[in-house]
């Protein structure tokens, strides 16, 4: 294993640099920086993705992608208890991924909007693509 090249002067600690020895393209940085999401939005997105990082919740989404369903039907379709499905739906509702409507004593759940449905379909389609 070779030792690091110490013949090059080390950059100033506050100067932007990459590990590869070349200067940062300041025009590139300036043009892109305004389009990068803020810390608050990135945190909300991380929470959103974290909510989807559960196999049972994704199975619920796959069932709801076919249309709205009540908890008892969802439980039967994905083979979980109604209590477990209700718990997962509560989490999905908190993150505005699913919505619901009441009809008498029944509560029917659905994907909140077309963004969620398209997101689900796009990810599923992406995962079905062959490796290159």
Secondary structure, DSSP 8 states (H G I E B T S, - for coil): ------SS----TTS-B-SSSSB--HHHHHHHHTTS--HHHHHHHHHHHHHT--HHHHHHHHHHTT--EEHHHHHHHHT--HHHHHHHHHHHHHTTSEEEEEETTEEEEEESSHHHHHHHHHHHHHHHS---
